[in-house]
């Protein structure tokens, strides 16, 4: 029963973001469903702030671990 929430968390949740000023990038650290670490490197110029309502899975927000 908790699988849909876990899948939403794996897809959208980033547990750590790290700024790399020398390369002008941000590294987003995520885990897969099986616990493998995945890093996504994104150029700062390509970052975009989005509203939480644009995340297509409402299950992401059911757990009370996020700041408003």
PDB file of N, CA, C, O and CB in Angstrom:
ATOM      1  N   UNK A   1       0.806  -1.202   0.000  1.00  0.00           N
ATOM      2  CA  UNK A   1       0.000   0.000   0.000  1.00  0.00           C
ATOM      3  C   UNK A   1       0.846   1.260   0.000  1.00  0.00           C
ATOM      4  O   UNK A   1       0.388   2.315  -0.440  1.00  0.00           O
ATOM      5  CB  UNK A   1      -0.915   0.001   1.184  1.00  0.00           C
ATOM      6  N   UNK A   2       2.061   1.163   0.484  1.00  0.00           N
ATOM      7  CA  UNK A   2       2.905   2.360   0.521  1.00  0.00           C
ATOM      8  C   UNK A   2       3.725   2.536  -0.753  1.00  0.00           C
ATOM      9  O   UNK A   2       4.460   3.517  -0.872  1.00  0.00           O
ATOM     10  CB  UNK A   2       3.832   2.301   1.716  1.00  0.00           C
ATOM     11  N   UNK A   3       3.623   1.625  -1.695  1.00  0.00           N
ATOM     12  CA  UNK A   3       4.432   1.701  -2.910  1.00  0.00           C
ATOM     13  C   UNK A   3       4.211   2.984  -3.713  1.00  0.00           C
ATOM     14  O   UNK A   3       5.196   3.577  -4.152  1.00  0.00           O
ATOM     15  CB  UNK A   3       4.138   0.514  -3.780  1.00  0.00           C
ATOM     16  N   UNK A   4       2.967   3.453  -3.933  1.00  0.00           N
ATOM     17  CA  UNK A   4       2.821   4.713  -4.687  1.00  0.00           C
ATOM     18  C   UNK A   4       3.553   5.890  -4.036  1.00  0.00           C
ATOM     19  O   UNK A   4       4.144   6.709  -4.739  1.00  0.00           O
ATOM     20  CB  UNK A   4       1.348   5.059  -4.829  1.00  0.00           C
ATOM     21  N   UNK A   5       3.521   5.981  -2.720  1.00  0.00           N
ATOM     22  CA  UNK A   5       4.238   7.060  -2.038  1.00  0.00           C
ATOM     23  C   UNK A   5       5.739   6.898  -2.199  1.00  0.00           C
ATOM     24  O   UNK A   5       6.450   7.881  -2.404  1.00  0.00           O
ATOM     25  CB  UNK A   5       3.870   7.097  -0.554  1.00  0.00           C
ATOM     26  N   UNK A   6       6.227   5.669  -2.107  1.00  0.00           N
ATOM     27  CA  UNK A   6       7.664   5.422  -2.273  1.00  0.00           C
ATOM     28  C   UNK A   6       8.108   5.771  -3.687  1.00  0.00           C
ATOM     29  O   UNK A   6       9.162   6.377  -3.878  1.00  0.00           O
ATOM     30  CB  UNK A   6       8.004   3.951  -1.959  1.00  0.00           C
ATOM     31  N   UNK A   7       7.318   5.396  -4.665  1.00  0.00           N
ATOM     32  CA  UNK A   7       7.674   5.713  -6.051  1.00  0.00           C
ATOM     33  C   UNK A   7       7.687   7.222  -6.287  1.00  0.00           C
ATOM     34  O   UNK A   7       8.560   7.723  -6.996  1.00  0.00           O
ATOM     35  CB  UNK A   7       6.694   5.040  -7.021  1.00  0.00           C
ATOM     36  N   UNK A   8       6.736   7.952  -5.707  1.00  0.00           N
ATOM     37  CA  UNK A   8       6.722   9.414  -5.834  1.00  0.00           C
ATOM     38  C   UNK A   8       7.955  10.012  -5.166  1.00  0.00           C
ATOM     39  O   UNK A   8       8.567  10.935  -5.703  1.00  0.00           O
ATOM     40  CB  UNK A   8       5.434  10.008  -5.212  1.00  0.00           C
ATOM     41  N   UNK A   9       8.318   9.492  -4.005  1.00  0.00           N
ATOM     42  CA  UNK A   9       9.502   9.992  -3.313  1.00  0.00           C
ATOM     43  C   UNK A   9      10.771   9.745  -4.089  1.00  0.00           C
ATOM     44  O   UNK A   9      11.637  10.616  -4.166  1.00  0.00           O
ATOM     45  CB  UNK A   9       9.615   9.364  -1.960  1.00  0.00           C
ATOM     46  N   UNK A  10      10.890   8.565  -4.663  1.00  0.00           N
ATOM     47  CA  UNK A  10      12.071   8.235  -5.464  1.00  0.00           C
ATOM     48  C   UNK A  10      12.152   9.136  -6.689  1.00  0.00           C
ATOM     49  O   UNK A  10      13.239   9.557  -7.085  1.00  0.00           O
ATOM     50  CB  UNK A  10      12.043   6.755  -5.892  1.00  0.00           C
ATOM     51  N   UNK A  11      11.023   9.425  -7.278  1.00  0.00           N
ATOM     52  CA  UNK A  11      11.002  10.222  -8.510  1.00  0.00           C
ATOM     53  C   UNK A  11      11.318  11.691  -8.254  1.00  0.00           C
ATOM     54  O   UNK A  11      12.044  12.306  -9.035  1.00  0.00           O
ATOM     55  CB  UNK A  11       9.648  10.105  -9.182  1.00  0.00           C
ATOM     56  N   UNK A  12      10.784  12.268  -7.172  1.00  0.00           N
ATOM     57  CA  UNK A  12      10.841  13.717  -6.991  1.00  0.00           C
ATOM     58  C   UNK A  12      11.679  14.192  -5.809  1.00  0.00           C
ATOM     59  O   UNK A  12      12.069  15.359  -5.787  1.00  0.00           O
ATOM     60  CB  UNK A  12       9.472  14.234  -6.835  1.00  0.00           C
ATOM     61  N   UNK A  13      11.973  13.348  -4.834  1.00  0.00           N
ATOM     62  CA  UNK A  13      12.634  13.816  -3.615  1.00  0.00           C
ATOM     63  C   UNK A  13      14.147  13.846  -3.768  1.00  0.00           C
ATOM     64  O   UNK A  13      14.757  12.861  -4.186  1.00  0.00           O
ATOM     65  CB  UNK A  13      12.254  12.932  -2.437  1.00  0.00           C
ATOM     66  N   UNK A  14      14.742  14.974  -3.431  1.00  0.00           N
ATOM     67  CA  UNK A  14      16.186  15.151  -3.388  1.00  0.00           C
ATOM     68  C   UNK A  14      16.593  15.296  -1.931  1.00  0.00           C
ATOM     69  O   UNK A  14      16.125  16.211  -1.254  1.00  0.00           O
ATOM     70  CB  UNK A  14      16.640  16.389  -4.233  1.00  0.00           C
ATOM     71  N   UNK A  15      17.458  14.412  -1.430  1.00  0.00           N
ATOM     72  CA  UNK A  15      17.815  14.488  -0.020  1.00  0.00           C
ATOM     73  C   UNK A  15      18.986  15.415   0.239  1.00  0.00           C
ATOM     74  O   UNK A  15      19.239  15.782   1.387  1.00  0.00           O
ATOM     75  CB  UNK A  15      18.134  13.121   0.500  1.00  0.00           C
ATOM     76  N   UNK A  16      19.709  15.803  -0.807  1.00  0.00           N
ATOM     77  CA  UNK A  16      20.829  16.729  -0.615  1.00  0.00           C
ATOM     78  C   UNK A  16      21.121  17.431  -1.939  1.00  0.00           C
ATOM     79  O   UNK A  16      21.126  16.806  -3.000  1.00  0.00           O
ATOM     80  CB  UNK A  16      22.100  15.979  -0.092  1.00  0.00           C
ATOM     81  N   UNK A  17      21.361  18.723  -1.861  1.00  0.00           N
ATOM     82  CA  UNK A  17      21.779  19.490  -3.036  1.00  0.00           C
ATOM     83  C   UNK A  17      23.075  20.204  -2.682  1.00  0.00           C
ATOM     84  O   UNK A  17      23.203  20.776  -1.599  1.00  0.00           O
ATOM     85  CB  UNK A  17      20.670  20.513  -3.489  1.00  0.00           C
ATOM     86  N   UNK A  18      24.011  20.168  -3.579  1.00  0.00           N
ATOM     87  CA  UNK A  18      25.350  20.696  -3.316  1.00  0.00           C
ATOM     88  C   UNK A  18      25.742  21.671  -4.427  1.00  0.00           C
ATOM     89  O   UNK A  18      25.649  21.347  -5.611  1.00  0.00           O
ATOM     90  CB  UNK A  18      26.390  19.543  -3.205  1.00  0.00           C
ATOM     91  N   UNK A  19      26.175  22.854  -4.035  1.00  0.00           N
ATOM     92  CA  UNK A  19      26.596  23.872  -4.994  1.00  0.00           C
ATOM     93  C   UNK A  19      28.062  23.670  -5.342  1.00  0.00           C
ATOM     94  O   UNK A  19      28.905  23.510  -4.459  1.00  0.00           O
ATOM     95  CB  UNK A  19      26.361  25.294  -4.432  1.00  0.00           C
ATOM     96  N   UNK A  20      28.357  23.679  -6.637  1.00  0.00           N
ATOM     97  CA  UNK A  20      29.735  23.603  -7.126  1.00  0.00           C
ATOM     98  C   UNK A  20      30.054  24.927  -7.819  1.00  0.00           C
ATOM     99  O   UNK A  20      29.880  25.035  -9.033  1.00  0.00           O
ATOM    100  CB  UNK A  20      29.936  22.377  -8.107  1.00  0.00           C
ATOM    101  N   UNK A  21      30.521  25.941  -7.074  1.00  0.00           N
ATOM    102  CA  UNK A  21      30.709  27.263  -7.665  1.00  0.00           C
ATOM    103  C   UNK A  21      31.785  27.305  -8.746  1.00  0.00           C
ATOM    104  O   UNK A  21      31.702  28.122  -9.664  1.00  0.00           O
ATOM    105  CB  UNK A  21      31.051  28.243  -6.593  1.00  0.00           C
ATOM    106  N   UNK A  22      32.789  26.445  -8.652  1.00  0.00           N
ATOM    107  CA  UNK A  22      33.868  26.471  -9.641  1.00  0.00           C
ATOM    108  C   UNK A  22      33.404  25.984 -11.017  1.00  0.00           C
ATOM    109  O   UNK A  22      34.003  26.352 -12.028  1.00  0.00           O
ATOM    110  CB  UNK A  22      35.033  25.618  -9.159  1.00  0.00           C
ATOM    111  N   UNK A  23      32.355  25.167 -11.073  1.00  0.00           N
ATOM    112  CA  UNK A  23      31.820  24.717 -12.357  1.00  0.00           C
ATOM    113  C   UNK A  23      30.455  25.334 -12.652  1.00  0.00           C
ATOM    114  O   UNK A  23      29.856  25.055 -13.690  1.00  0.00           O
ATOM    115  CB  UNK A  23      31.714  23.197 -12.377  1.00  0.00           C
ATOM    116  N   UNK A  24      29.964  26.170 -11.742  1.00  0.00           N
ATOM    117  CA  UNK A  24      28.644  26.796 -11.849  1.00  0.00           C
ATOM    118  C   UNK A  24      27.555  25.748 -12.054  1.00  0.00           C
ATOM    119  O   UNK A  24      26.724  25.847 -12.956  1.00  0.00           O
ATOM    120  CB  UNK A  24      28.624  27.808 -13.003  1.00  0.00           C
ATOM    121  N   UNK A  25      27.591  24.736 -11.177  1.00  0.00           N
ATOM    122  CA  UNK A  25      26.612  23.657 -11.230  1.00  0.00           C
ATOM    123  C   UNK A  25      26.075  23.366  -9.835  1.00  0.00           C
ATOM    124  O   UNK A  25      26.663  23.756  -8.826  1.00  0.00           O
ATOM    125  CB  UNK A  25      27.233  22.389 -11.844  1.00  0.00           C
ATOM    126  N   UNK A  26      24.949  22.675  -9.808  1.00  0.00           N
ATOM    127  CA  UNK A  26      24.379  22.142  -8.578  1.00  0.00           C
ATOM    128  C   UNK A  26      24.255  20.636  -8.766  1.00  0.00           C
ATOM    129  O   UNK A  26      23.839  20.167  -9.826  1.00  0.00           O
ATOM    130  CB  UNK A  26      22.983  22.805  -8.238  1.00  0.00           C
ATOM    131  N   UNK A  27      24.619  19.880  -7.730  1.00  0.00           N
ATOM    132  CA  UNK A  27      24.488  18.430  -7.765  1.00  0.00           C
ATOM    133  C   UNK A  27      23.311  18.059  -6.868  1.00  0.00           C
ATOM    134  O   UNK A  27      23.280  18.408  -5.688  1.00  0.00           O
ATOM    135  CB  UNK A  27      25.817  17.713  -7.302  1.00  0.00           C
ATOM    136  N   UNK A  28      22.348  17.351  -7.440  1.00  0.00           N
ATOM    137  CA  UNK A  28      21.204  16.869  -6.681  1.00  0.00           C
ATOM    138  C   UNK A  28      21.422  15.396  -6.387  1.00  0.00           C
ATOM    139  O   UNK A  28      21.585  14.591  -7.303  1.00  0.00           O
ATOM    140  CB  UNK A  28      19.867  17.099  -7.452  1.00  0.00           C
ATOM    141  N   UNK A  29      21.424  15.042  -5.101  1.00  0.00           N
ATOM    142  CA  UNK A  29      21.629  13.658  -4.670  1.00  0.00           C
ATOM    143  C   UNK A  29      20.267  13.024  -4.405  1.00  0.00           C
ATOM    144  O   UNK A  29      19.461  13.550  -3.638  1.00  0.00           O
ATOM    145  CB  UNK A  29      22.536  13.589  -3.395  1.00  0.00           C
ATOM    146  N   UNK A  30      20.025  11.893  -5.049  1.00  0.00           N
ATOM    147  CA  UNK A  30      18.778  11.150  -4.897  1.00  0.00           C
ATOM    148  C   UNK A  30      19.115   9.675  -4.698  1.00  0.00           C
ATOM    149  O   UNK A  30      20.244   9.245  -4.933  1.00  0.00           O
ATOM    150  CB  UNK A  30      17.843  11.352  -6.135  1.00  0.00           C
ATOM    151  N   UNK A  31      18.119   8.913  -4.264  1.00  0.00           N
ATOM    152  CA  UNK A  31      18.292   7.467  -4.189  1.00  0.00           C
ATOM    153  C   UNK A  31      17.230   6.793  -5.047  1.00  0.00           C
ATOM    154  O   UNK A  31      16.141   7.326  -5.258  1.00  0.00           O
ATOM    155  CB  UNK A  31      18.211   6.971  -2.721  1.00  0.00           C
ATOM    156  N   UNK A  32      17.577   5.608  -5.536  1.00  0.00           N
ATOM    157  CA  UNK A  32      16.617   4.836  -6.319  1.00  0.00           C
ATOM    158  C   UNK A  32      15.781   3.991  -5.370  1.00  0.00           C
ATOM    159  O   UNK A  32      15.995   4.006  -4.158  1.00  0.00           O
ATOM    160  CB  UNK A  32      17.336   3.941  -7.374  1.00  0.00           C
ATOM    161  N   UNK A  33      14.842   3.267  -5.922  1.00  0.00           N
ATOM    162  CA  UNK A  33      13.976   2.419  -5.117  1.00  0.00           C
ATOM    163  C   UNK A  33      14.775   1.374  -4.347  1.00  0.00           C
ATOM    164  O   UNK A  33      14.367   0.957  -3.263  1.00  0.00           O
ATOM    165  CB  UNK A  33      12.942   1.738  -6.000  1.00  0.00           C
ATOM    166  N   UNK A  34      15.892   0.955  -4.887  1.00  0.00           N
ATOM    167  CA  UNK A  34      16.706  -0.084  -4.241  1.00  0.00           C
ATOM    168  C   UNK A  34      17.862   0.498  -3.446  1.00  0.00           C
ATOM    169  O   UNK A  34      18.751  -0.244  -3.029  1.00  0.00           O
ATOM    170  CB  UNK A  34      17.245  -1.045  -5.279  1.00  0.00           C
ATOM    171  N   UNK A  35      17.874   1.804  -3.225  1.00  0.00           N
ATOM    172  CA  UNK A  35      18.872   2.430  -2.364  1.00  0.00           C
ATOM    173  C   UNK A  35      20.157   2.849  -3.045  1.00  0.00           C
ATOM    174  O   UNK A  35      21.101   3.247  -2.362  1.00  0.00           O
ATOM    175  CB  UNK A  35      19.203   1.518  -1.282  1.00  0.00           C
ATOM    176  N   UNK A  36      20.229   2.776  -4.346  1.00  0.00           N
ATOM    177  CA  UNK A  36      21.431   3.223  -5.056  1.00  0.00           C
ATOM    178  C   UNK A  36      21.459   4.741  -5.123  1.00  0.00           C
ATOM    179  O   UNK A  36      20.421   5.374  -5.317  1.00  0.00           O
ATOM    180  CB  UNK A  36      21.488   2.620  -6.479  1.00  0.00           C
ATOM    181  N   UNK A  37      22.617   5.319  -4.967  1.00  0.00           N
ATOM    182  CA  UNK A  37      22.790   6.761  -5.022  1.00  0.00           C
ATOM    183  C   UNK A  37      22.874   7.232  -6.468  1.00  0.00           C
ATOM    184  O   UNK A  37      23.611   6.663  -7.273  1.00  0.00           O
ATOM    185  CB  UNK A  37      24.043   7.182  -4.248  1.00  0.00           C
ATOM    186  N   UNK A  38      22.111   8.280  -6.792  1.00  0.00           N
ATOM    187  CA  UNK A  38      22.121   8.869  -8.130  1.00  0.00           C
ATOM    188  C   UNK A  38      22.402  10.354  -7.969  1.00  0.00           C
ATOM    189  O   UNK A  38      21.809  11.019  -7.119  1.00  0.00           O
ATOM    190  CB  UNK A  38      20.762   8.620  -8.889  1.00  0.00           C
ATOM    191  N   UNK A  39      23.308  10.868  -8.787  1.00  0.00           N
ATOM    192  CA  UNK A  39      23.637  12.294  -8.760  1.00  0.00           C
ATOM    193  C   UNK A  39      23.272  12.918 -10.099  1.00  0.00           C
ATOM    194  O   UNK A  39      23.629  12.401 -11.158  1.00  0.00           O
ATOM    195  CB  UNK A  39      25.145  12.517  -8.444  1.00  0.00           C
ATOM    196  N   UNK A  40      22.553  14.042 -10.037  1.00  0.00           N
ATOM    197  CA  UNK A  40      22.184  14.781 -11.238  1.00  0.00           C
ATOM    198  C   UNK A  40      22.911  16.122 -11.205  1.00  0.00           C
ATOM    199  O   UNK A  40      22.706  16.917 -10.288  1.00  0.00           O
ATOM    200  CB  UNK A  40      20.628  14.977 -11.336  1.00  0.00           C
ATOM    201  N   UNK A  41      23.754  16.376 -12.195  1.00  0.00           N
ATOM    202  CA  UNK A  41      24.490  17.633 -12.290  1.00  0.00           C
ATOM    203  C   UNK A  41      23.704  18.575 -13.200  1.00  0.00           C
ATOM    204  O   UNK A  41      23.373  18.226 -14.333  1.00  0.00           O
ATOM    205  CB  UNK A  41      25.947  17.404 -12.831  1.00  0.00           C
ATOM    206  N   UNK A  42      23.411  19.771 -12.691  1.00  0.00           N
ATOM    207  CA  UNK A  42      22.617  20.739 -13.436  1.00  0.00           C
ATOM    208  C   UNK A  42      23.348  22.081 -13.438  1.00  0.00           C
ATOM    209  O   UNK A  42      23.810  22.541 -12.393  1.00  0.00           O
ATOM    210  CB  UNK A  42      21.188  20.882 -12.826  1.00  0.00           C
ATOM    211  N   UNK A  43      23.452  22.702 -14.600  1.00  0.00           N
ATOM    212  CA  UNK A  43      24.027  24.040 -14.679  1.00  0.00           C
ATOM    213  C   UNK A  43      23.111  25.030 -13.967  1.00  0.00           C
ATOM    214  O   UNK A  43      21.888  24.945 -14.079  1.00  0.00           O
ATOM    215  CB  UNK A  43      24.250  24.461 -16.154  1.00  0.00           C
ATOM    216  N   UNK A  44      23.704  25.960 -13.241  1.00  0.00           N
ATOM    217  CA  UNK A  44      22.923  26.947 -12.490  1.00  0.00           C
ATOM    218  C   UNK A  44      22.006  27.737 -13.410  1.00  0.00           C
ATOM    219  O   UNK A  44      20.883  28.063 -13.024  1.00  0.00           O
ATOM    220  CB  UNK A  44      23.850  27.901 -11.733  1.00  0.00           C
ATOM    221  N   UNK A  45      22.454  28.046 -14.601  1.00  0.00           N
ATOM    222  CA  UNK A  45      21.645  28.843 -15.528  1.00  0.00           C
ATOM    223  C   UNK A  45      20.387  28.097 -15.984  1.00  0.00           C
ATOM    224  O   UNK A  45      19.446  28.719 -16.478  1.00  0.00           O
ATOM    225  CB  UNK A  45      22.482  29.235 -16.745  1.00  0.00           C
ATOM    226  N   UNK A  46      20.364  26.774 -15.824  1.00  0.00           N
ATOM    227  CA  UNK A  46      19.212  25.981 -16.240  1.00  0.00           C
ATOM    228  C   UNK A  46      18.224  25.696 -15.111  1.00  0.00           C
ATOM    229  O   UNK A  46      17.207  25.040 -15.335  1.00  0.00           O
ATOM    230  CB  UNK A  46      19.683  24.686 -16.822  1.00  0.00           C
ATOM    231  N   UNK A  47      18.509  26.182 -13.897  1.00  0.00           N
ATOM    232  CA  UNK A  47      17.598  25.954 -12.779  1.00  0.00           C
ATOM    233  C   UNK A  47      16.376  26.847 -12.900  1.00  0.00           C
ATOM    234  O   UNK A  47      16.448  27.966 -13.407  1.00  0.00           O
ATOM    235  CB  UNK A  47      18.307  26.202 -11.441  1.00  0.00           C
ATOM    236  N   UNK A  48      15.269  26.332 -12.429  1.00  0.00           N
ATOM    237  CA  UNK A  48      14.010  27.059 -12.497  1.00  0.00           C
ATOM    238  C   UNK A  48      13.227  26.766 -11.223  1.00  0.00           C
ATOM    239  O   UNK A  48      13.088  25.608 -10.830  1.00  0.00           O
ATOM    240  CB  UNK A  48      13.191  26.665 -13.771  1.00  0.00           C
ATOM    241  N   UNK A  49      12.716  27.808 -10.578  1.00  0.00           N
ATOM    242  CA  UNK A  49      11.902  27.613  -9.386  1.00  0.00           C
ATOM    243  C   UNK A  49      10.482  27.275  -9.824  1.00  0.00           C
ATOM    244  O   UNK A  49       9.888  27.965 -10.653  1.00  0.00           O
ATOM    245  CB  UNK A  49      11.922  28.881  -8.470  1.00  0.00           C
ATOM    246  N   UNK A  50       9.954  26.197  -9.250  1.00  0.00           N
ATOM    247  CA  UNK A  50       8.588  25.816  -9.574  1.00  0.00           C
ATOM    248  C   UNK A  50       7.773  25.747  -8.294  1.00  0.00           C
ATOM    249  O   UNK A  50       8.320  25.554  -7.208  1.00  0.00           O
ATOM    250  CB  UNK A  50       8.550  24.465 -10.325  1.00  0.00           C
ATOM    251  N   UNK A  51       6.480  25.902  -8.425  1.00  0.00           N
ATOM    252  CA  UNK A  51       5.571  25.806  -7.294  1.00  0.00           C
ATOM    253  C   UNK A  51       5.319  24.326  -6.981  1.00  0.00           C
ATOM    254  O   UNK A  51       5.339  23.481  -7.875  1.00  0.00           O
ATOM    255  CB  UNK A  51       4.232  26.552  -7.590  1.00  0.00           C
ATOM    256  N   UNK A  52       5.086  24.033  -5.720  1.00  0.00           N
ATOM    257  CA  UNK A  52       4.839  22.649  -5.317  1.00  0.00           C
ATOM    258  C   UNK A  52       3.618  22.068  -6.004  1.00  0.00           C
ATOM    259  O   UNK A  52       3.524  20.850  -6.156  1.00  0.00           O
ATOM    260  CB  UNK A  52       4.669  22.561  -3.815  1.00  0.00           C
ATOM    261  N   UNK A  53       2.691  22.897  -6.420  1.00  0.00           N
ATOM    262  CA  UNK A  53       1.487  22.400  -7.085  1.00  0.00           C
ATOM    263  C   UNK A  53       1.789  21.810  -8.464  1.00  0.00           C
ATOM    264  O   UNK A  53       0.948  21.114  -9.032  1.00  0.00           O
ATOM    265  CB  UNK A  53       0.469  23.522  -7.220  1.00  0.00           C
ATOM    266  N   UNK A  54       2.969  22.076  -9.004  1.00  0.00           N
ATOM    267  CA  UNK A  54       3.335  21.519 -10.314  1.00  0.00           C
ATOM    268  C   UNK A  54       3.872  20.097 -10.234  1.00  0.00           C
ATOM    269  O   UNK A  54       4.022  19.434 -11.260  1.00  0.00           O
ATOM    270  CB  UNK A  54       4.364  22.399 -10.973  1.00  0.00           C
ATOM    271  N   UNK A  55       4.164  19.616  -9.016  1.00  0.00           N
ATOM    272  CA  UNK A  55       4.590  18.224  -8.868  1.00  0.00           C
ATOM    273  C   UNK A  55       3.347  17.362  -9.050  1.00  0.00           C
ATOM    274  O   UNK A  55       2.398  17.488  -8.276  1.00  0.00           O
ATOM    275  CB  UNK A  55       5.283  17.961  -7.462  1.00  0.00           C
ATOM    276  N   UNK A  56       3.331  16.489 -10.055  1.00  0.00           N
ATOM    277  CA  UNK A  56       2.103  15.791 -10.421  1.00  0.00           C
ATOM    278  C   UNK A  56       1.644  14.715  -9.437  1.00  0.00           C
ATOM    279  O   UNK A  56       0.582  14.126  -9.637  1.00  0.00           O
ATOM    280  CB  UNK A  56       2.283  15.173 -11.745  1.00  0.00           C
ATOM    281  N   UNK A  57       2.400  14.446  -8.400  1.00  0.00           N
ATOM    282  CA  UNK A  57       1.998  13.409  -7.452  1.00  0.00           C
ATOM    283  C   UNK A  57       1.673  14.026  -6.094  1.00  0.00           C
ATOM    284  O   UNK A  57       2.583  14.467  -5.393  1.00  0.00           O
ATOM    285  CB  UNK A  57       3.107  12.349  -7.307  1.00  0.00           C
ATOM    286  N   UNK A  58       0.398  14.067  -5.707  1.00  0.00           N
ATOM    287  CA  UNK A  58       0.051  14.609  -4.386  1.00  0.00           C
ATOM    288  C   UNK A  58       0.559  13.742  -3.250  1.00  0.00           C
ATOM    289  O   UNK A  58       0.647  14.208  -2.114  1.00  0.00           O
ATOM    290  CB  UNK A  58      -1.446  14.765  -4.265  1.00  0.00           C
ATOM    291  N   UNK A  59       0.897  12.482  -3.533  1.00  0.00           N
ATOM    292  CA  UNK A  59       1.420  11.606  -2.487  1.00  0.00           C
ATOM    293  C   UNK A  59       2.760  12.092  -1.948  1.00  0.00           C
ATOM    294  O   UNK A  59       3.146  11.736  -0.834  1.00  0.00           O
ATOM    295  CB  UNK A  59       1.565  10.195  -3.016  1.00  0.00           C
ATOM    296  N   UNK A  60       3.461  12.890  -2.718  1.00  0.00           N
ATOM    297  CA  UNK A  60       4.753  13.426  -2.283  1.00  0.00           C
ATOM    298  C   UNK A  60       4.599  14.257  -1.020  1.00  0.00           C
ATOM    299  O   UNK A  60       5.520  14.316  -0.205  1.00  0.00           O
ATOM    300  CB  UNK A  60       5.388  14.270  -3.392  1.00  0.00           C
ATOM    301  N   UNK A  61       3.456  14.899  -0.844  1.00  0.00           N
ATOM    302  CA  UNK A  61       3.264  15.849   0.254  1.00  0.00           C
ATOM    303  C   UNK A  61       2.495  15.254   1.422  1.00  0.00           C
ATOM    304  O   UNK A  61       2.223  15.961   2.392  1.00  0.00           O
ATOM    305  CB  UNK A  61       2.543  17.071  -0.245  1.00  0.00           C
ATOM    306  N   UNK A  62       2.140  13.984   1.361  1.00  0.00           N
ATOM    307  CA  UNK A  62       1.373  13.367   2.445  1.00  0.00           C
ATOM    308  C   UNK A  62       2.191  13.202   3.717  1.00  0.00           C
ATOM    309  O   UNK A  62       1.636  13.286   4.812  1.00  0.00           O
ATOM    310  CB  UNK A  62       0.848  12.021   2.006  1.00  0.00           C
ATOM    311  N   UNK A  63       3.464  12.975   3.605  1.00  0.00           N
ATOM    312  CA  UNK A  63       4.325  12.851   4.782  1.00  0.00           C
ATOM    313  C   UNK A  63       4.691  14.240   5.278  1.00  0.00           C
ATOM    314  O   UNK A  63       5.007  15.117   4.475  1.00  0.00           O
ATOM    315  CB  UNK A  63       5.604  12.028   4.459  1.00  0.00           C
ATOM    316  N   UNK A  64       4.654  14.450   6.564  1.00  0.00           N
ATOM    317  CA  UNK A  64       4.898  15.769   7.144  1.00  0.00           C
ATOM    318  C   UNK A  64       6.384  15.952   7.449  1.00  0.00           C
ATOM    319  O   UNK A  64       6.776  16.072   8.609  1.00  0.00           O
ATOM    320  CB  UNK A  64       4.060  15.961   8.425  1.00  0.00           C
ATOM    321  N   UNK A  65       7.208  15.973   6.396  1.00  0.00           N
ATOM    322  CA  UNK A  65       8.653  16.157   6.583  1.00  0.00           C
ATOM    323  C   UNK A  65       9.194  17.340   5.811  1.00  0.00           C
ATOM    324  O   UNK A  65      10.403  17.568   5.799  1.00  0.00           O
ATOM    325  CB  UNK A  65       9.393  14.912   6.168  1.00  0.00           C
ATOM    326  N   UNK A  66       8.313  18.107   5.158  1.00  0.00           N
ATOM    327  CA  UNK A  66       8.737  19.213   4.331  1.00  0.00           C
ATOM    328  C   UNK A  66       8.347  20.543   4.953  1.00  0.00           C
ATOM    329  O   UNK A  66       7.288  20.662   5.569  1.00  0.00           O
ATOM    330  CB  UNK A  66       8.146  19.087   2.945  1.00  0.00           C
ATOM    331  N   UNK A  67       9.205  21.542   4.791  1.00  0.00           N
ATOM    332  CA  UNK A  67       8.866  22.892   5.218  1.00  0.00           C
ATOM    333  C   UNK A  67       7.867  23.468   4.241  1.00  0.00           C
ATOM    334  O   UNK A  67       7.903  23.171   3.047  1.00  0.00           O
ATOM    335  CB  UNK A  67      10.126  23.789   5.316  1.00  0.00           C
ATOM    336  N   UNK A  68       6.979  24.292   4.754  1.00  0.00           N
ATOM    337  CA  UNK A  68       5.998  24.920   3.850  1.00  0.00           C
ATOM    338  C   UNK A  68       6.678  25.918   2.950  1.00  0.00           C
ATOM    339  O   UNK A  68       6.023  26.549   2.121  1.00  0.00           O
ATOM    340  CB  UNK A  68       4.876  25.611   4.641  1.00  0.00           C
TER     341      UNK A  68
END
